[in-house]
């Protein structure tokens, strides 16, 4: 049965820029397939790279934090399902949704666990292994509280599913596993257009530069590139990524085979032109879209264990996973020059996507889970007493602070008009 869905985005979806953009686009399409009416709202500025949601049949609207105009949107649209894109969006708008639409089912799209990524980054900067204490930083307190306040949270990785339950005791009934998704029919069509080993050359790295693990990985790759060139003097690596800062552009050194390109308009083209995809991420969380894209376009990956996390299973990995720098370089060299191993890795990537990332399979499971949840919403919320407490206190504290800020902003605007 169709319903009214309000999706509140941290940013407007950019599928060509990030895995998070692909994720949000896929969720939107999943709801559209149910003939749901969708409003997508965001406080972010619209960009040239964003998906044309209007052409998909989605109503788009700009919103502001600490502004009661959002309440008017809720009163007009009367959403039955509300999706918050990351925990801080739930913090900002969740209390308003619960005040004006208390019966609406609330879903948290985590994208990745920001607290886990932050904990790993914190330990990495201190050049030490992660400790249990790192899991209890302020971001974790905020993110886990948001998970408890929502009726269901979408978790992209089975590793993160286990982390939430083992480290924080989160009830599995509040969590739903749904990885990055692939249209299997499109994958099979792509296989028929496969570009062979001999037609490909060079290495590739791709990743949004607003995501700290990606920028760190590029710096790491640059730091070991002289060693790489001693192993393979003719090696070239092409670095692509949206929102590349000037500091990254300064690493552009084509004379030594290190090429900084910026945003890739067509990910498939650069993937299929490359022989090996590199992902030397040293911290992070979630699931890496760059590796899913590489498998989809038949490009083997050499990556770290952090990069492969959430994807790697008992199924053979389509390439090599190693955290040792020398092994990383040697594995990339061997895979680059040995066609039988390369072809085997390509096939392993196709197999993994079909077994683990089917859009149809996981989409159906999510819709079934939402239907069951909405049919039993009252009891579900009673079972989540911790969430009820957090919703009560968050609504009261945030509501009055937000109203104070809104009145303060009105006063400042009025004063500015008078002085003008």
C-alpha positions as CSV (number, residue, x, y, z in Angstrom):
1,X,0.0,0.0,0.0
2,X,1.4,3.4,-1.0
3,X,2.2,6.0,1.7
4,X,3.6,9.5,2.1
5,X,7.4,9.4,2.7
6,X,9.4,12.4,3.9
7,X,13.2,12.1,3.4
8,X,15.3,14.6,5.1
9,X,18.8,14.7,3.5
10,X,22.1,15.9,4.9
11,X,22.9,16.8,1.3
12,X,21.1,16.5,-2.1
13,X,22.0,13.0,-3.5
14,X,25.0,12.9,-5.8
15,X,25.4,9.3,-7.0
16,X,28.4,10.2,-9.2
17,X,30.2,11.7,-6.2
18,X,29.8,9.3,-3.3
19,X,28.4,5.9,-2.3
20,X,26.1,7.8,0.1
21,X,24.5,9.5,-2.9
22,X,24.0,6.1,-4.6
23,X,22.5,4.7,-1.4
24,X,20.0,7.6,-1.1
25,X,19.0,7.3,-4.8
26,X,18.4,3.6,-4.4
27,X,16.2,4.1,-1.3
28,X,14.2,6.8,-3.2
29,X,13.7,4.4,-6.1
30,X,12.7,1.6,-3.8
31,X,9.9,3.8,-2.3
32,X,8.8,5.0,-5.7
33,X,8.5,1.4,-6.8
34,X,5.9,1.0,-4.0
35,X,4.0,4.0,-5.6
36,X,4.8,6.1,-2.5
37,X,4.5,9.9,-2.6
38,X,7.9,11.3,-1.7
39,X,9.1,14.7,-0.5
40,X,12.8,15.2,-0.3
41,X,13.9,18.1,1.9
42,X,17.4,19.4,2.7
43,X,19.0,22.4,4.3
44,X,22.0,22.0,1.9
45,X,22.7,24.0,-1.2
46,X,21.7,22.3,-4.5
47,X,24.6,21.3,-6.7
48,X,25.1,20.7,-10.5
49,X,26.0,17.1,-9.6
50,X,22.8,16.2,-7.7
51,X,20.3,13.7,-9.1
52,X,17.3,15.3,-10.9
53,X,14.8,14.1,-8.3
54,X,11.9,16.1,-9.9
55,X,12.2,14.0,-13.1
56,X,11.9,10.9,-10.9
57,X,8.6,12.2,-9.5
58,X,9.9,13.4,-6.2
59,X,8.9,16.8,-4.7
60,X,11.9,18.8,-3.5
61,X,11.9,21.5,-0.9
62,X,14.5,23.6,0.9
63,X,14.3,23.7,4.7
64,X,16.2,25.4,7.5
65,X,17.2,24.4,11.0
66,X,15.5,26.2,13.9
67,X,12.7,27.4,11.6
68,X,9.0,26.6,12.2
69,X,8.3,26.6,8.5
70,X,9.4,23.0,8.7
71,X,6.3,22.4,10.9
72,X,4.1,23.7,8.1
73,X,5.6,21.2,5.8
74,X,4.8,18.4,8.2
75,X,1.2,19.7,8.7
76,X,0.7,20.0,4.9
77,X,2.3,16.7,3.8
78,X,1.4,14.5,6.9
79,X,4.1,12.0,6.3
80,X,3.5,8.4,7.4
81,X,7.2,7.5,7.1
82,X,10.1,9.8,7.7
83,X,13.7,9.0,6.8
84,X,16.5,10.9,8.5
85,X,19.8,10.9,6.5
86,X,22.3,10.5,9.3
87,X,22.1,11.0,13.0
88,X,22.7,14.8,13.2
89,X,19.7,15.3,10.8
90,X,17.6,13.3,13.3
91,X,18.9,15.5,16.1
92,X,17.9,18.7,14.3
93,X,14.5,17.7,12.9
94,X,13.4,14.5,14.8
95,X,11.7,16.4,17.7
96,X,9.6,18.3,15.3
97,X,8.5,15.2,13.5
98,X,7.6,13.5,16.7
99,X,5.6,16.5,18.0
100,X,3.6,17.1,14.8
101,X,3.5,13.6,13.3
102,X,3.8,11.2,16.4
103,X,2.4,8.2,14.5
104,X,4.9,8.5,11.6
105,X,7.4,5.6,11.4
106,X,10.9,7.0,11.8
107,X,13.9,5.5,9.9
108,X,17.5,6.5,10.4
109,X,19.8,6.0,7.4
110,X,23.3,5.8,9.0
111,X,25.3,5.7,5.7
112,X,28.1,4.4,7.8
113,X,28.6,4.5,11.6
114,X,30.2,7.9,12.0
115,X,31.3,7.1,15.5
116,X,33.2,4.0,14.4
117,X,34.9,5.9,11.6
118,X,35.8,8.7,14.0
119,X,37.2,6.2,16.6
120,X,39.4,4.6,14.1
121,X,40.6,7.9,12.7
122,X,41.4,9.1,16.3
123,X,43.5,6.0,17.0
124,X,45.1,6.2,13.6
125,X,46.3,9.8,14.2
126,X,47.8,8.7,17.5
127,X,49.6,5.8,15.7
128,X,48.2,3.1,17.9
129,X,45.6,0.3,17.7
130,X,42.0,1.2,18.4
131,X,40.9,0.6,22.0
132,X,37.6,0.0,23.6
133,X,37.7,3.4,25.1
134,X,37.7,4.9,21.6
135,X,34.1,3.6,21.1
136,X,32.7,5.8,23.9
137,X,33.6,9.2,22.5
138,X,30.9,11.9,22.3
139,X,29.9,11.1,18.7
140,X,29.0,7.6,19.7
141,X,26.8,8.9,22.5
142,X,24.9,11.0,20.0
143,X,24.7,8.5,17.2
144,X,23.6,5.6,19.4
145,X,21.0,7.8,21.1
146,X,19.7,8.6,17.6
147,X,19.4,4.9,16.8
148,X,17.4,4.3,19.9
149,X,15.1,7.3,19.2
150,X,14.2,6.0,15.7
151,X,11.9,3.0,15.0
152,X,14.4,1.4,12.7
153,X,18.0,2.1,11.6
154,X,19.4,1.0,8.2
155,X,22.9,-0.5,8.7
156,X,25.1,-1.0,5.6
157,X,27.6,-3.5,7.0
158,X,27.2,-6.8,9.0
159,X,30.3,-5.7,10.9
160,X,28.5,-2.6,12.0
161,X,25.4,-4.7,12.9
162,X,27.6,-6.8,15.2
163,X,29.4,-3.7,16.6
164,X,26.2,-2.0,17.6
165,X,24.9,-5.1,19.4
166,X,28.2,-6.2,21.1
167,X,29.6,-2.8,22.0
168,X,26.4,-0.9,22.9
169,X,23.8,-3.6,23.5
170,X,21.4,-2.3,20.8
171,X,18.4,-4.5,20.3
172,X,18.5,-6.2,16.9
173,X,14.8,-5.3,16.4
174,X,16.0,-1.7,16.0
175,X,18.4,-2.5,13.2
176,X,18.0,-3.6,9.6
177,X,21.0,-4.8,7.4
178,X,20.9,-3.5,3.8
179,X,24.2,-3.2,1.9
180,X,25.0,-1.2,-1.2
181,X,22.7,-2.5,-3.9
182,X,23.2,-3.6,-7.5
183,X,20.7,-4.2,-10.2
184,X,21.6,-7.7,-11.3
185,X,20.0,-7.3,-14.7
186,X,22.2,-4.2,-15.3
187,X,25.2,-6.2,-14.1
188,X,24.6,-9.0,-16.6
189,X,24.2,-6.4,-19.4
190,X,27.5,-4.9,-18.2
191,X,29.2,-8.3,-18.4
192,X,28.3,-8.5,-22.1
193,X,30.1,-5.2,-22.6
194,X,33.2,-6.3,-20.7
195,X,36.5,-4.6,-21.6
196,X,39.3,-7.1,-21.8
197,X,42.7,-7.2,-20.0
198,X,44.7,-6.0,-23.0
199,X,42.5,-2.9,-23.5
200,X,43.1,-1.6,-20.0
201,X,46.0,0.1,-18.5
202,X,47.2,1.9,-15.3
203,X,46.0,2.0,-11.7
204,X,43.0,3.9,-10.4
205,X,41.9,5.5,-7.1
206,X,38.5,7.1,-6.8
207,X,36.8,8.7,-3.8
208,X,35.1,11.9,-2.6
209,X,37.6,14.2,-1.0
210,X,35.2,15.4,1.6
211,X,35.5,12.0,3.1
212,X,38.6,12.0,5.3
213,X,39.6,8.3,4.8
214,X,39.9,9.0,1.0
215,X,42.2,12.0,1.4
216,X,44.4,10.1,3.8
217,X,44.5,7.1,1.4
218,X,45.7,9.4,-1.5
219,X,48.4,10.9,0.8
220,X,49.5,7.4,1.8
221,X,49.6,6.3,-1.9
222,X,51.7,9.3,-2.8
223,X,54.1,8.7,0.0
224,X,54.9,5.2,-1.3
225,X,54.8,6.0,-5.0
226,X,58.6,6.3,-5.4
227,X,58.9,2.7,-4.0
228,X,56.1,1.7,-6.4
229,X,57.9,3.2,-9.4
230,X,61.1,1.3,-8.5
231,X,59.0,-1.9,-8.7
232,X,57.2,-0.8,-11.8
233,X,59.0,2.1,-13.6
234,X,56.2,2.7,-16.1
235,X,53.4,2.7,-13.5
236,X,50.7,5.4,-13.6
237,X,47.9,6.0,-11.1
238,X,44.9,8.2,-11.9
239,X,43.2,9.8,-8.9
240,X,39.6,10.8,-9.3
241,X,37.2,12.3,-6.7
242,X,34.6,15.0,-6.2
243,X,35.5,18.2,-4.2
244,X,39.3,17.8,-4.6
245,X,41.0,20.6,-2.6
246,X,43.9,22.6,-3.8
247,X,46.2,20.7,-1.4
248,X,45.4,17.5,-3.3
249,X,45.8,19.1,-6.7
250,X,49.4,19.9,-5.7
251,X,50.2,16.2,-5.8
252,X,49.6,16.2,-9.5
253,X,53.0,14.9,-10.9
254,X,52.5,13.4,-14.3
255,X,56.3,13.1,-14.8
256,X,56.3,10.4,-12.2
257,X,53.0,8.9,-13.2
258,X,50.9,10.4,-10.4
259,X,47.8,12.0,-12.0
260,X,45.2,14.1,-10.1
261,X,42.0,14.4,-12.2
262,X,39.3,15.6,-9.8
263,X,35.6,14.7,-10.4
264,X,34.8,11.8,-12.7
265,X,31.7,12.6,-14.7
266,X,31.4,8.9,-15.8
267,X,32.7,6.5,-13.2
268,X,32.1,3.5,-15.5
269,X,34.4,4.9,-18.2
270,X,37.4,5.5,-15.8
271,X,36.8,2.1,-14.1
272,X,36.8,0.2,-17.4
273,X,39.8,2.0,-18.7
274,X,41.8,0.9,-15.7
275,X,43.4,-2.5,-15.1
276,X,43.5,-2.3,-11.2
277,X,41.5,-0.4,-8.6
278,X,43.5,0.6,-5.5
279,X,41.9,1.3,-2.1
280,X,44.6,1.7,0.5
281,X,42.2,3.1,3.2
282,X,43.7,3.1,6.7
283,X,40.6,4.0,8.6
284,X,36.9,4.2,7.9
285,X,33.6,2.5,8.3
286,X,30.6,1.3,6.4
287,X,30.9,-0.1,2.9
288,X,33.1,1.3,0.1
289,X,31.2,2.2,-3.0
290,X,34.4,2.3,-5.0
291,X,34.8,-1.4,-4.5
292,X,31.3,-2.2,-5.5
293,X,31.7,-0.1,-8.6
294,X,35.0,-1.9,-9.4
295,X,33.4,-5.3,-9.3
296,X,30.4,-4.0,-11.4
297,X,32.8,-2.8,-14.1
298,X,35.1,-5.8,-14.0
299,X,38.1,-4.1,-12.4
300,X,39.9,-6.2,-9.7
301,X,40.8,-4.3,-6.5
302,X,43.9,-4.3,-4.3
303,X,42.8,-2.9,-0.9
304,X,43.3,-2.9,2.8
305,X,41.2,-4.8,5.3
306,X,39.4,-1.6,6.4
307,X,38.4,-0.9,2.7
308,X,37.1,-4.5,2.2
309,X,35.2,-4.5,5.5
310,X,31.5,-5.1,5.2
311,X,32.0,-6.7,1.7
312,X,34.5,-9.5,2.2
313,X,32.9,-12.9,3.1
314,X,33.7,-16.6,2.6
315,X,33.4,-15.8,-1.1
316,X,36.9,-15.3,-2.7
317,X,37.9,-11.7,-2.9
318,X,38.2,-10.2,-6.4
319,X,41.8,-9.1,-6.0
320,X,44.0,-8.9,-2.9
321,X,43.5,-7.7,0.7
322,X,46.6,-6.7,2.6
323,X,47.6,-4.1,5.2
324,X,51.3,-4.4,4.6
325,X,52.8,-1.7,2.3
326,X,55.3,-4.0,0.5
327,X,52.7,-6.7,0.1
328,X,50.2,-4.1,-1.3
329,X,52.7,-3.0,-4.0
330,X,53.7,-6.5,-4.9
331,X,50.2,-7.8,-5.1
332,X,49.1,-4.9,-7.3
333,X,52.1,-5.6,-9.6
334,X,51.4,-9.3,-9.8
335,X,47.7,-8.8,-10.6
336,X,48.5,-6.1,-13.1
337,X,50.8,-8.3,-15.1
338,X,49.2,-11.8,-14.7
339,X,46.2,-12.1,-16.9
340,X,44.8,-15.5,-15.6
341,X,44.7,-14.2,-12.0
342,X,43.2,-10.9,-13.2
343,X,40.4,-12.7,-15.1
344,X,39.7,-14.9,-12.2
345,X,39.4,-11.8,-9.9
346,X,36.9,-10.3,-12.4
347,X,34.7,-13.3,-12.2
348,X,34.9,-13.4,-8.5
349,X,33.7,-9.8,-8.3
350,X,30.6,-10.7,-10.5
351,X,29.8,-13.7,-8.3
352,X,30.1,-11.7,-5.1
353,X,27.7,-9.0,-6.3
354,X,25.1,-11.5,-7.4
355,X,25.3,-13.4,-4.2
356,X,25.3,-10.5,-1.7
357,X,24.1,-7.2,-3.2
358,X,21.0,-7.9,-5.2
359,X,18.7,-4.8,-5.3
360,X,15.6,-6.9,-5.8
361,X,16.4,-9.3,-2.9
362,X,17.4,-6.7,-0.3
363,X,14.8,-4.2,-1.5
364,X,12.0,-6.7,-0.9
365,X,13.4,-7.6,2.5
366,X,13.4,-3.9,3.6
367,X,9.8,-3.3,2.4
368,X,8.7,-6.5,4.3
369,X,10.5,-5.3,7.4
370,X,8.8,-1.9,7.2
371,X,5.4,-3.4,6.7
372,X,5.8,-5.6,9.7
373,X,7.1,-2.7,11.8
374,X,4.2,-0.4,10.9
375,X,1.7,-3.1,11.6
376,X,3.1,-3.5,15.1
377,X,4.5,0.0,15.8
378,X,2.9,0.6,19.2
379,X,4.3,-2.6,20.7
380,X,7.6,-2.0,19.0
381,X,7.9,1.3,20.7
382,X,6.9,-0.1,24.0
383,X,9.6,-2.7,23.7
384,X,12.1,0.2,23.2
385,X,11.8,1.9,26.6
386,X,15.3,3.4,26.3
387,X,14.2,5.1,23.0
388,X,11.0,6.4,24.7
389,X,13.1,8.1,27.4
390,X,15.5,9.6,24.9
391,X,12.7,10.9,22.8
392,X,11.1,12.5,25.8
393,X,14.2,14.3,27.0
394,X,15.4,15.2,23.5
395,X,12.1,16.7,22.5
396,X,11.9,18.9,25.5
397,X,15.5,20.1,25.5
398,X,15.9,20.6,21.8
399,X,12.4,22.1,21.3
400,X,13.1,25.0,23.7
401,X,16.6,25.6,22.5
402,X,15.4,25.6,18.9
403,X,12.6,28.0,19.6
404,X,15.0,30.3,21.5
405,X,17.4,30.3,18.5
406,X,14.5,31.0,16.1
407,X,13.3,34.0,18.1
408,X,16.8,35.2,18.4
409,X,17.2,35.0,14.6
410,X,14.0,36.9,14.0
411,X,15.1,39.6,16.4
412,X,18.5,39.9,14.6
413,X,16.7,40.1,11.2
414,X,14.4,42.8,12.5
415,X,17.3,44.8,13.9
416,X,19.1,44.5,10.6
417,X,16.1,45.7,8.7
418,X,15.7,48.7,11.0
419,X,19.4,49.6,10.8
420,X,19.3,49.3,7.0
